[in-house]
Amino acid sequence: MKHYFSTRVKVVLILSVLLVVVIAILGGFMKTDVGGNTVQGVLAPLRSGASRLTDGVEQIYSYMFRYEAIAAENEELKQQIAKMEDDARRADSVTRENERLRALLELKQANEDYVLLDAYVIGRSSVDWKNTITINKGTNAGIEKDMCAITANGELVGLVSEVGSNYAVIKTVLDSSLEIRATISSTGDSGMVRGGYSSGTATKLRMNHLPVSAFPHNNDQVVSTGSTYYPRNLILGYVIDAGHEETGVAKYAILEPAVEIGVLEQVFVILDYEAE
């Protein structure tokens, strides 16, 4: 409240109080004097002014008290809103976690040979066509280099490129140096998928070396063909465009990545699986 008690306000308050006191004293004395009526007439305007000043002071005090009450109420409302927002964030987090757990259960039921380890993303890096994420588990949890990381929905995130005792770096499918052999699910046509393909402000995947006879369609799903590093049928992305390569002896397809790497919170590292 110190901002409202400026020097000018203090002076007005003090003068109004003094003026009221002086008028009251003079009024008491003048009631019995011969010239009382004359003096009373002179003092009448002053009394009126003092009354207005007193009313003004009362209004100021009233405003200040109301301001304090409103300020306290606003502070309480801010705290309530902050708590509600925090509760909403927690609820959203729990909802996302439950959705991931349900998807993970379905993934395990569909792939009983997978030995999975869950981990959370704690860092990201995207520089010069390289794209990596860092997770919060490493060799202490059984992670080794070249192990495969996926989402709870069976989408391929990438391969472990570096590992420490309590962390691991995953080279994602968006990294231009990572190539994965893949197949268009609807046609069976195979090619090599790599990241780093720029389309406007977004990074896409490009599937190279498709046969000339291939006719990929929009929204065709592209999955991994399997290798010593990753199993079959992990989802890489969906066809959004296609064309002929410069040589003219092969075709290519542009894919929308299945995984939103930038918002990924949790991954599952495949510690072991039965290769088909």
Buried (B, 14 or more C-beta within 10 A) or exposed (E): EEEEEEEEEEEBBEEBBEBBEEBEEBBEEBEEEEEEEEBBEEBEEBBEEBEEBBEEBEEBEEEEEEEEEEEEEEEEEEEEEEEEEEEEEEEEEEEEEEEBEEBBEEBBEEBEEBEBBBBEBEEEEBEEBBBBBBBBBBBEBEBEEEBBBBBBBBBBBBBBBEBEEEBBBBBBBBBBEBEBBBBBBBBEBBBBBBBBBEEEEEBBBBBBBBEEEBBBEEEBBBBBBBEEBBBBBBBBBBBBBBEEEEEEEBBBBBBBBBBEBEEBEBBBBBBEBEEE
